[in-house]
Amino acid sequence: MIRQVQKIQKKSSLLFLAGALILILTLSGCSGSAGSDKILANVNGTDITESQFNQRFNIIAGQYDFDPNNAEHMAYQEELKTQILNSIIDEAVLLEEAAKKGLTVEAQEIDNEIAMYKSSFSSQEEFTKYLSDYLKLNEEEFKTILQNDLLVSKLYAEVTGEINSTTSSPKEYFENNKDLFVKGEEVSATHILVEKEDEAKKIIEEINGGADMNQLAADKSMDPTAKDNKGELGYFAKGRMVPEFENVVFAMEVGELYPEPVKSQFGYHVIRLNDKIEGEDISFSDVEEEIKFYLIEEERNKAFSDYIDELRSAATIEMK
């Protein structure tokens, strides 16, 4: 499967959800308190405040495990801050243009989006906890994010709607990028996520003693999907899980229960490898339609990027 196309595959667990949501947050606004907020920029009369920026920064830093006390991470902090502020400015000009064009979002559309995200969780409480603990948002703020994202999506569709074919050659792209068209090794695993290391060690002991790992996952895992899938993650390739989890699971033997808890930003993982599929080359005919889709999306994205540049050029942007 072409690697770029893999990025749009459905993500079905807590390990995947954080990465999916961050794509929304790069284009969607987070509300900030008014009043004494320091103003960082003004876009056509609309202030961008420090609290808006800080909330966005904290969410993205949390999702990517950015540590401001880590010297290596600090080297990228200014670049990250610049990118975040620019994304908020882009959003401001896009939302203003959407309003000028009369684009709106119905309450039912937002409700449908909320329902889609909630379907990944076993209860309202777990969904609320995820928003609070991982995204630092309440549900109303999350709804605002979704509303803005839907508006930007509608504007994107209007601007790029006529781009339905590609001027590039799919075959040429395939020949020039053969390293992308290798079906990577995939594994299938079961996992249990808990908050404390001691709890994870106890669970490992229970499984080694004959306890049913699936039932333990349903009963004890913090992963919001565990009550339904009983810890079964299905098949996944490299690049789909957090690095700490991935580095372990791809080095395991089939049937092995990893003897120690694996720590990540989400907590402690108990991991069992169920199956492993070796990688293989992919033919052009297998991916021709996917390449066409990818190239069309590339042209649409380029057109929309140029559109944003035009809006920014026409806007009055004051950096404070």
N, C-alpha and C positions, 0 to 999 in steps of 0.2 A: 504494500500500500504506500503510495506517495506520502512522504512525511508531512508535507504541508496539509494534505487532506486529513491526515490523522488528527490534526488539531481540532477539527470540528466534530469529532465523534462524541456521542453522548457520554457524559461523565456521571457515574452512578454511585459514588461514595463520598464521604467527607474528604478523603484525600484528593479527590478530583474537583469537588465543588468550589474550593477556595480559588483554584486556578481559573475556573470558569467565570466566577463572579468578578474577578479582577479585570477581565475584559470589559465588563460593563462599567466599572468604576473609572476607567480611564476616559470615558466619554460622558459620564453622568455626574451631575452635581450633588454635593453634600451640603446640607444646610448649615449655616453658621450663625451664631448669635450676633445681633446688631448692637448698636450703641457704642461701647468703648473699644470695639474691635479695631486693631490697626488695619489700615487699608493698604494692600500691596499693589493693587493696580485698579484702573478704571477703564471699562470697555464701553464706549458709547453711552457714558453716563451711569453704567452699572458698576458698583464697587465689588472688587474681589477682596475678601477680608482674610485676615490671618487665621481666624478660626476655621474658615472653609478650607484653607490650604493645609492647616495642621491636621484636620480630620482626614483629608485625602491622603496626606503623607503617612499618617499613623496606620491607616488601613493597608496601604500598599506595602509599607515597611513590614507590617505584621505578616502579610501574606507571603512575602518573599524572604522572611526571616532576616530582615536587615537589622544589623546590630550597630548602633552608633558608637559603641565602645570598641568595635573591632577595627583595627587599623586598615585592613584590606577593604572593608566596607566603607570606611570613612573616605577613601579615595574616590568613591563614586557618589558621595552624598550630594555634592553641589550639582553634579549632572542630573541626579535624580530629582532634586528640588526644581531645577530649571525645567525639566520635562513635565513635572506635575503642574507647575504654574502655567506652562504653555498649553497643557491639556485643558485647564480651566478656562483660559482665554479662548481657545478654540470652541469650547462648549458654549461660552457666552455669545459669540458671534453666530454660531449655528442655531441656538435656540431663538435668538432675535430674528434671524432670517426665517425660521419655521413659523414664527408668529406673524411675520409680514405676509407670508404665503397663506395664512389662514389654516395651517395644519393644527389639528387638535388630537387629543387622545381621550377616548371614552373611558368612563369608569370601569366598564366591563372588560376592556382591554387590559387595564392594570390588574383587575381581579384575576383574569386568566393567567397573567404572568406570575402573580403571587401564588396561584394554585399550582402552577408548574413547579416552582421552587419548593413549595411546601410538600409536594409529592415525594421529594427525596428524604423527607423526615417522617418519623413514625408518629409524631404528635406536634401540636401547636407549641407546647412547652419546649421541645427540642429545637424547633425552628427559631423561637424567640431567643433561646440560649445561644444558638449559633450566631444570630445577628449581634447579640450583645457581646459575647466573648471573643469572637473572631473578627467581626467587621466593625465593632464598636458603634452599632446603629440600633435604633428602635424601628418598629415596623413602619411607622409613618415616614421616617427618613428613607427607609428602603423603598417605599412606594414612590417617593419623590425621585429617587434614582431611576426607578423603572419607567416612570412617566417621561423623564428627560431622555432616557435611552430610546424609548419608543418614538418620541418626536424626532430625534436625530436619525433614527432608522427610516422614518417616513420621508425625511428630507433626502437622505441617501438614495432611497428608492426613486424619488422624483428626479434627482440629478443624474442618476446612472441608469435609469430605466430603459433607455434606448440602446444600451450596450449589451447586446445579446449574442455577439460572436466575437472571435478574437482575430486580430491581424497577425498574430504570431503563429508559427507552425508547431503543432503539438509533437510531430515526429522529430523535428529539429530540437525541440526542448528535451525530449526523451534522450536523444543521442548525446546531447551536450551535458546531461545531468544524470548519467546512469547510476551514479552512487546514491541517488535519491530513490531509485526504484529497486530496492532490495527489501523483501519482506523480512523484517528483523525477527530475531528470536522472541517468542512469546511464552509467558508462563501463566499458570493458573494457581491461585493461592487462596488460603483461608486466613483471616486475621481477626484479632481481637484488640481493640484499642481501650486502654484504661489510663487513668490519671497518674497513678503512683507505681514506681518500680517494684515495690514489695508485692503489690497486688498482682502485677504481671508475673512475677516469679512464682507466686502461689498458684496461678492459673496454669503455668507450665508444669508444675508438679502434679496438679490434678489431671491434666491431659496425659502425662506420662504414666499416671496411675490408673488410666482407663476411662477417665471422664470424657463425655461427648463434647468435642470442641465446638461443634455447631450450636449445641444447646447453651454452652457457656457464652458464646458470642451473642446469642439472642438475649441472654439474661444480664450480661455484664458489660458488653462493649459500648463505648461512647459514640461509636460510629452511628449516625442517625439511620442508616439503612440496615443495620444489623438485625433488627427485630424481624425484618422481612426476608433478608437474604442469608441470615444466620452466619454472617462473616464471610460468605463466598464472594470473592471479587471477580470471578470469571477470568477470561484470558486478557492479558494486556502486554504491550510491548514496552521497551525502554523509553523513558521520557514521559511516562504517564503518572508516575508516583513521585512522592517526595524522595530526594536522593538517599536519605538514610535507609528508607525502606527498600528502595530499588537496589542499592548496592548489596544488600543482604540477600534478597529473594532470588536474584539472578545468579548468585554463586552457590545456591543450595542444591542438594540432590532431591530428586523426586521422592516424595513421601516423608521427607525430613521435617521435623519440628525444630525450629531454631532454638538452641539451648538457653539463650539469654534474651531478655527483653530488648527491643530495639527502640531507642529514643529518637523522637522527632519533635518538631514544633507543636505537634498535636497531642503528644503524650507518649505512652509506652506501648509498643506493638508486640503482640504474640503472633508469630508467623509460622504457617505450615505450607510447604510447596506441594501442590497436588499433581501438577503435570508440566511438561516443558515441550515446546515445539521448536525445532531448529529453523533457522532462517533459510530463505531461498530467493533466487533471482525472479524478477517479474517481467513478463513480455509486454511489448508496446500495446498489443491488442487488449491486454488485461486492464490497462490504465489509460487508454486513449481518451475515454469520456471524462475521466477524472482530471486529466491534464487540461482538457478543453475548459472544464469548469474552473480549474485553478487559474488559467490564463485570462479567462473572462473576468474573474474576480480581481485579478491583478490590474486589469485595465480599468475596471470600475473604481478600485481603490485609488489608482493614480488620478482618475478624473475627479474623484471627490477630494483628494488631497489638494489638487490644483484649485478646486472650488473654494476650499477653506483658505488657501493663500490669497485668493481674490477678495474674499470677505475681510480677511485681516488687513489687506492693503487699503481697502476702502473704509475701514473702521478707524475711529479715534481711540487709540490705546495709549494710556498714560501709566507708566511704571512709577510707583511711589518710592 
